[in-house]
């Protein structure tokens, strides 16, 4: 009886682990897409609307889903706060504290942090260049992310169940 | 002064905060130059500032702002958004929240013979804007046109740093609120339009003035003067238009336009006296016509500034009033 309960638990845990892994493969490209759209929105706000950075970040955050919106909002809060910190520092802190909740990898994080070095500190022409550069780098990551999703999402779903089933078989 | 502190990076803020209060509160300028002594000017006198906020006359013990200080300062002064100040950067200054003008010096980038932008900014001159309520009270009767119930076309002439902008800000406030002398002849305020190209007169934050410029005043913030005057006349039907620092040919054209539209203009120009202003080509025509009926000249040294009013033939109107005594603005 005890063995049976254990088997069910193992099966359940394995399946869930597989689904979770699969889910993160599905979320990654979608979040990258969101991030690219957010950067485009930021570009519009900054370059055509002359919106100051904190406000531009807020309005970009409003169009995004969690956890990315929280990241942008935190950066905006830090910037408008009385902290005496530069954009680079505020941006990095916001990215680092929220990145764990996203499904994106270290590659995307490096691109985003790199963007923080130039955000707000140069003229409009230059801002456009850097925002577009970041967007195109992210686009490349997005493609590999889609590719990986196609390849690994189904695999992880079945792998979870199969691995669990294997353990159960070994148990008996 | 209190509005400028949050814009300074932590190190500089600490130093400026520890400057003795009387000097700090009277400060007119804070001059920050990379790797050169930190300087503050108050009551017409300059002092260097040591790292612990002491005031000295010699540059040696003074605090020398680092490159990092300057980079942070620029970042914070521009609200982390240098790109929104591009137009102003070309002219060498930016106006920050609170109406303070920050002059900038550094390496200029030139394109087709014109300054495109300033980079490697290493010199900042923060000019602290102060509203002196009532400074124009004695000037209004002298520029008032009794017969038409409004003011004469008025040109305020003064060298830099004598309080031109402070004066016209207060004139706008007085004319807009009416009842400036408590007399029965002026009971109603006028509709006043301010074209605030450099955001200095009204110090608008998101389009709303932070200085008191009167209850019936409309402000066109950040707009080129010539275009802005025409826009205001067409859209806001002002009785009086207030502009700062006219001098280009198109400004003269706009003033002439305003004249024909039945709108009175209060403008300022740089110069020691009226003749000085008349030497500038664009202004020469305006003065020759003559369009301005009143000239307000801020004369005298930095310590004591007198405000003299002349009519179009150069005859004094009213009694000169002291607007600044011992370096301090008085009403």
Contacts between the chains, C-beta under 8 A, distances in Angstrom:
chain1	res1	chain2	res2	distance
A	46	B	81	7.4
A	46	B	83	6.0
A	46	B	84	7.9
A	47	B	83	7.3
A	50	B	83	7.7
A	50	B	84	4.8
A	51	B	81	7.8
A	51	B	84	7.5
A	52	B	79	4.6
A	52	B	80	7.2
A	52	B	81	4.2
A	52	B	84	5.7
A	53	B	79	7.0
A	53	B	80	4.5
A	53	B	81	4.4
A	54	B	79	7.0
A	54	B	80	6.7
A	54	B	81	8.0
A	56	B	81	7.8
A	79	B	79	8.0
A	79	B	80	5.2
A	82	B	6	5.3
A	84	B	8	8.0
A	84	B	9	5.2
A	84	B	10	3.9
A	84	B	13	7.0
A	84	B	72	7.3
A	84	B	76	7.3
A	86	B	71	7.4
A	86	B	72	5.7
A	86	B	75	5.0
A	86	B	80	7.6
A	87	B	75	6.4
A	87	B	80	4.8
A	90	B	80	8.0
A	119	B	80	7.9
A	120	B	75	7.2
A	120	B	78	7.7
A	120	B	80	4.4
A	120	B	81	5.0
A	120	B	82	6.2
A	120	B	83	7.0
A	121	B	74	7.9
A	121	B	75	6.2
A	121	B	80	7.9
A	121	B	82	5.5
A	122	B	82	6.3
A	122	B	83	6.9
A	123	B	82	6.9
A	123	B	83	5.6
A	123	B	86	5.3
A	123	B	89	7.7
A	123	B	117	5.9
A	124	B	83	4.4
A	124	B	86	6.0
A	127	B	83	5.1
